Amino acid sequence: MRFRTARTTRASAQRQREGGDERVAALVAVTYELLDAHADTDGLATGATTEAEWENHHAYFRDLQRVGRETLARVGATAV
């Protein structure tokens, strides 16, 4: 078992605070992108759209899902 000294604990807490702003910014960016995607979906659903527009939108959602999962993994990994 490793024992943590007060110095190590303080340094770890400082690194968490510094990285916290970046983690929050990444989550906020993904959240706003998700909100925009829902607004786009509403616009497509209420208007006359082509099959190609829906296919593009579905591809966008798949990309957004991938980016969101990567962001959550990155934020979760740096929080430990």
Residue, then its C-alpha position, 0 to 999 in steps of 0.5 A: m500500500r502506498f501512503r500519500t503525504a500531505r505534499t502529494t495530496r495538495a499537489s493532486a488537489q491543485r492539479q484537479r482544480e486546474g483541469g476542472d475548468e477544461r473538463v467543464a468546458a468540454l462537457v458544456a461544449v458537448t451539451y450545447e452541441l446536443l441541444d443544437a442537434h435536437a433543434d435541428t431535428d425539430g426543424l427537419a421533422t416539421g419541414a419538407t425534408t429529403e431522404a438525403e437530409w435525414e441521412n446526413h442528420h443521422a450521420y451527424f448524430r452518430d458523430l456526435q455520439r462518438v464525440g460525446r462518449e470520447t469526451l465523457a471518457r476523457v473527462g472521467a479519466t482525468a478526474v481520477 
